Amino acid sequence: MNSEKLSVNKACIIVFAVFMLISASMIFITYYLTRNLLAFYCGLIYVAGVVGCGSFFLIFVRRKLTLFSDTLCKLLDDMLSSDRAAVQYTEEETLFCKIQYRLSRLYEVMQTGKSSIAKERADLQELISDISHQVKTPMANLKMLDATLLEQSVSPEKQKEFLQAMGSQLDKLDFLMQAMIKMSRLETGVISLDTEPQSVYETLAAALGGILIEAEKKRIEITVDCSENLTAVHDRKWTTEALFNILDNAVKYTPEGGNIYVVVVCWEMYMKIDISDTGIGIPEQHQGTIFKRFFREDIVHDIPGIGIGLYLAREIVTRQRGFIRVTSEPGEGSTFSVFLPRV
């Protein structure tokens, strides 16, 4: 007989039949040898008791197995169903509950992985949409300029003007690609920030060096109040990038003849760097979204930019156990406060 095809019911019947056959044989052999009716009746009572206890035990185990199989099937159905928030289990020290607990943990891990994959897919779709939106305009301009140069006869002066416009669009695409590379390296952990106590004055000076020419073109006066002996725990290269992005925005959105104030204040646990401008300001409803990737207000679409500078700045500062706070009023300028840990 193939044991793999033998059901539990059939196995119980076979065991019961063998037990009854052996018991009956032993009782009759005992009676045949002793001719004692009392021994014969005691044997029958013993067999009846064993059969009763065995039947009760089998019924009990069968009910337990049925309950466990039903619970297990329901648990597996819940794991396969996407409309259940969590699997419930009881905390008892039994074999069934231990298996149920581990299956519940498996379900939680699967749900976490599923949520993570869904979030990553949504982020990827959003990123592709953002990149497509950012690339679409310069690509359209390049195609238009290229078609004009190829299909129409234009003067050398116009050719030079068109080529300069194409160079400007290519610079915009190159800036976008460089920003995307920096963002990708930060988000994927390809690079690690090397934080150590360093001079805030030197880091701030490096960031200011990148905006001086543009500030001079717009006749923007920059005032800096920072002691040379102040230090904070930060990565100089990437913190310079974060501060430059904030300062660059201040120059972009401050009208000609405006002012930018940089003040560094030493707190007990943080070094606070305030970057204030006299620019257009930020409405309150947008102050929570300006740090989102590729976010730009409608009123600044004519100003060059792709809306990734503040996103990078926040990522860089946050990964150094710091944070950024903004206060602003439309028409009265903005103040970005960068907090870097001192220890």
C-alpha positions in Angstrom: 0.0 0.0 0.0 1.3 3.5 -0.9 1.7 5.4 2.3 1.6 8.7 0.5 -2.0 8.0 -0.7 -3.2 6.7 2.6 -5.6 9.1 4.3 -5.7 9.8 8.0 -9.2 8.2 8.3 -8.1 5.0 6.6 -4.9 4.8 8.8 -7.0 5.2 12.0 -9.4 2.5 10.8 -6.5 0.1 10.0 -4.9 0.8 13.4 -8.2 0.3 15.2 -8.9 -3.0 13.4 -5.4 -4.3 14.2 -5.7 -3.3 17.8 -9.1 -5.0 18.1 -7.8 -8.1 16.5 -4.8 -8.3 18.8 -7.0 -7.5 21.9 -9.6 -10.1 21.0 -6.9 -12.7 20.4 -5.2 -12.0 23.7 -8.6 -12.2 25.6 -9.6 -15.5 24.1 -6.1 -16.9 24.6 -6.2 -15.8 28.3 -9.7 -17.3 28.7 -8.7 -20.6 27.0 -5.6 -21.0 29.3 -7.3 -19.9 32.5 -11.0 -20.8 32.0 -11.6 -17.7 34.3 -14.7 -15.6 33.3 -13.5 -12.8 35.6 -10.3 -12.4 33.7 -12.3 -12.6 30.5 -14.6 -9.7 31.6 -11.7 -7.7 32.9 -10.0 -8.0 29.5 -13.2 -6.8 27.8 -13.5 -3.8 30.1 -9.8 -3.0 29.6 -10.2 -3.1 25.8 -13.4 -1.0 26.0 -11.6 1.6 28.1 -8.6 1.7 25.8 -10.9 2.0 22.8 -12.9 4.8 24.4 -9.9 6.8 25.5 -8.3 6.3 22.0 -11.5 7.4 20.3 -11.7 10.5 22.5 -8.1 11.3 21.8 -8.5 10.8 18.1 -11.7 13.0 18.1 -9.8 15.7 20.1 -6.8 15.7 17.8 -9.0 15.6 14.7 -10.9 18.7 15.9 -7.6 20.5 16.7 -6.2 19.6 13.3 -9.4 20.8 11.6 -9.3 24.0 13.6 -5.6 24.5 12.8 -6.1 23.8 9.1 -9.1 26.2 8.9 -7.1 28.9 10.7 -4.1 28.2 8.5 -6.2 28.4 5.3 -7.8 31.6 6.5 -4.4 33.1 7.3 -3.0 32.2 3.9 -6.1 33.7 2.3 -5.5 36.9 4.2 -1.9 36.9 3.1 -3.0 36.6 -0.5 -5.7 39.2 -0.2 -4.6 42.8 -0.6 -7.6 44.3 1.2 -6.6 43.2 4.7 -4.6 45.6 6.8 -3.0 43.0 9.2 -3.2 39.4 10.3 -4.3 38.7 13.8 -2.8 36.0 15.9 -3.0 34.8 19.5 0.0 34.8 21.9 0.0 31.3 23.3 2.8 28.8 23.8 1.4 26.1 21.5 2.8 24.6 18.3 -0.2 25.9 16.3 0.3 29.4 17.6 4.0 29.3 17.0 3.4 28.4 13.4 0.7 31.0 13.1 2.9 33.6 14.6 5.7 32.9 12.1 3.3 33.0 9.2 2.0 36.3 10.6 5.5 37.7 10.7 6.0 36.5 7.1 2.9 38.3 6.1 4.1 41.5 7.7 7.4 41.2 5.9 5.7 40.6 2.6 3.4 43.6 3.2 6.3 45.8 4.1 8.2 44.7 0.9 5.1 45.2 -1.2 4.6 48.7 0.2 8.2 49.5 -0.4 8.1 48.3 -4.0 4.9 50.3 -4.6 6.4 53.4 -3.1 9.6 53.0 -5.2 7.5 52.5 -8.3 5.5 55.6 -7.6 8.7 57.6 -6.9 10.2 56.3 -10.1 7.2 57.2 -12.1 7.1 60.7 -10.5 10.8 61.1 -11.2 10.5 60.1 -14.9 7.5 62.5 -15.2 9.5 65.3 -13.7 12.6 64.7 -15.8 10.4 64.5 -18.9 8.8 67.9 -18.0 12.2 69.5 -17.4 13.8 68.2 -20.6 10.8 68.9 -22.9 11.2 72.6 -23.2 15.0 72.8 -23.9 14.7 69.9 -26.4 11.8 71.6 -28.2 13.8 74.9 -28.4 16.9 73.0 -29.7 14.8 71.3 -32.4 13.3 74.6 -33.4 16.6 76.4 -33.6 18.2 73.5 -35.5 15.4 73.3 -38.0 15.6 77.1 -38.6 19.3 76.9 -39.3 18.9 74.0 -41.6 15.8 75.0 -43.6 16.1 78.8 -43.8 18.8 81.2 -45.0 19.8 83.4 -42.1 22.5 86.1 -41.8 25.7 85.4 -39.9 24.5 87.6 -37.1 21.3 85.6 -36.8 23.3 82.3 -37.0 25.5 83.5 -34.1 22.4 84.5 -32.1 20.8 81.1 -32.7 24.0 79.2 -31.8 24.2 81.2 -28.6 20.6 80.3 -27.8 21.4 76.6 -28.5 24.4 76.8 -26.2 22.1 78.2 -23.5 19.7 75.4 -23.9 22.5 72.8 -23.8 23.9 74.4 -20.6 20.4 74.0 -19.1 20.3 70.3 -20.0 23.9 69.8 -18.7 22.9 71.5 -15.4 19.9 69.3 -15.1 22.0 66.1 -15.7 24.6 67.2 -13.2 21.9 68.0 -10.6 20.3 64.6 -11.3 23.6 62.8 -10.8 24.2 64.6 -7.5 20.7 63.7 -6.3 21.0 60.1 -7.4 24.3 59.7 -5.6 22.9 61.1 -2.4 19.6 59.1 -2.5 21.2 55.8 -3.4 24.0 56.1 -0.8 26.8 55.9 -3.4 28.6 58.6 -1.5 28.9 59.0 2.2 29.2 62.4 3.8 32.5 62.8 5.7 31.4 64.9 8.7 33.9 66.3 11.1 34.3 69.6 13.1 35.3 72.2 10.6 35.3 76.0 10.2 31.9 77.4 9.2 33.6 80.6 8.1 35.7 78.8 5.4 32.7 76.7 4.2 30.5 79.8 3.9 33.3 81.7 2.1 33.5 78.9 -0.5 29.7 79.0 -1.0 29.7 82.8 -1.3 32.4 82.6 -3.9 30.1 81.0 -6.4 27.5 83.8 -6.3 29.6 87.0 -6.2 29.7 87.5 -10.0 25.9 87.2 -10.4 25.3 89.4 -7.3 27.6 92.1 -8.8 25.7 92.0 -12.1 22.5 92.7 -10.2 24.1 95.2 -7.9 23.1 93.1 -4.9 24.9 94.0 -1.6 25.9 91.0 0.5 26.5 91.4 4.2 28.1 88.6 6.2 28.4 88.4 10.0 30.4 85.3 10.8 33.2 84.8 13.3 36.3 83.0 12.0 36.6 80.7 15.0 33.1 79.1 14.8 33.1 75.4 14.0 30.3 72.8 13.3 30.2 69.1 12.4 29.7 68.9 8.6 31.1 67.8 5.3 32.7 70.9 3.7 32.2 69.9 0.1 28.5 69.0 0.3 27.6 71.7 2.8 29.1 74.2 0.5 26.8 72.8 -2.2 23.8 73.2 0.1 24.6 76.8 1.1 25.4 77.7 -2.5 22.0 76.5 -3.6 20.3 78.6 -1.0 22.4 81.7 -1.8 22.0 81.2 -5.5 18.2 81.3 -5.1 18.5 84.4 -3.0 20.4 86.1 -5.9 17.9 84.8 -8.5 14.8 86.0 -6.7 16.1 89.3 -5.3 15.6 92.3 -7.6 18.5 94.6 -8.7 19.8 96.8 -6.0 18.6 94.4 -3.2 20.4 93.0 -0.2 21.4 89.6 1.1 22.3 89.1 4.8 24.2 86.1 6.1 24.4 85.8 9.9 25.9 82.9 11.8 24.8 82.4 15.4 26.3 79.8 17.8 23.6 77.9 19.8 24.2 75.3 22.4 23.7 72.2 20.2 23.5 73.8 16.7 25.3 76.3 14.5 22.6 78.5 13.0 23.3 80.0 9.5 20.6 82.6 8.5 20.5 83.6 4.8 18.1 86.5 4.4 17.2 88.4 1.2 14.9 91.2 0.1 13.4 89.2 -2.7 9.9 88.3 -3.8 9.2 86.1 -0.8 7.3 82.8 -0.5 3.6 82.5 0.2 2.8 80.5 3.4 1.0 77.8 1.5 4.1 77.0 -0.6 6.6 77.1 2.3 6.1 73.4 2.9 6.5 72.4 -0.7 9.5 74.4 -1.9 11.8 71.6 -0.8 10.1 69.1 -3.1 12.0 67.9 -6.1 11.4 70.1 -9.2 8.9 72.3 -7.4 8.7 75.9 -8.7 6.1 78.6 -8.2 4.2 79.8 -11.2 5.4 83.4 -10.7 9.1 82.4 -11.1 8.8 80.3 -14.3 10.5 83.1 -16.3 13.6 83.0 -14.0 16.2 80.3 -14.9 16.1 77.2 -12.7 14.8 73.7 -12.5 13.6 73.6 -8.9 16.1 71.1 -7.5 18.5 73.3 -5.5 16.5 73.5 -2.3 15.7 69.7 -2.5 19.4 69.0 -2.6 20.1 71.5 0.2 17.6 69.8 2.5 18.9 66.3 1.6 22.5 67.3 2.3 21.8 69.1 5.6 19.4 66.3 6.9 22.0 63.6 6.2 24.3 65.5 8.5 21.8 65.5 11.4 20.8 69.0 10.7 17.7 70.7 9.4 16.5 73.8 7.5 13.7 76.2 8.5 12.2 79.0 6.3 10.3 82.1 7.2 9.0 84.4 4.6 6.3 86.9 3.6 5.4 87.7 0.0 7.1 90.9 -1.1 9.2 91.1 2.0 11.9 88.6 1.3 12.8 85.2 2.9 15.1 83.8 5.5 16.5 80.3 5.3 17.9 79.1 8.5 20.4 76.2 8.3 21.1 74.3 11.5 24.3 72.2 11.7 25.2 70.1 14.7 28.1 71.4 16.8 29.1 68.0 18.2 
